[in-house]
Amino acid sequence: MGPNRKDIMIKVDRVARFTRISMTDRGNGIAENHLKQLVDRFFRVKKQASEASGLGLGLYICAEIIRRHCGEIGVESTVGDGSTFWFTLPDAD
């Protein structure tokens, strides 16, 4: 897999009493200084003006739903090597 591939890998794991779902791409990646802000309301990574779209609410809404179900959300990314977005949810009792 090289940079900017359109392939996305989805993985499901059990971690303790949680299920973790992760999605990995091989796109441009996200700079480290933006990672903590990704789930903030209205935050968008600045790109060229012609590429800007969306309201910056999608990840924020996802994070709120996941947190209200006692889960966690996160991202790991390396510029030039893609990103992995993940979330956990507790297993049903």
Secondary structure, DSSP 8 states (H G I E B T S, - for coil): --TTEEEEEEEEEEETTEEEEEEEEESS---HHHHTTTTSTT------GGG--S-S-HHHHHHHHHHHTT-EEEEEEETTTEEEEEEEEE---
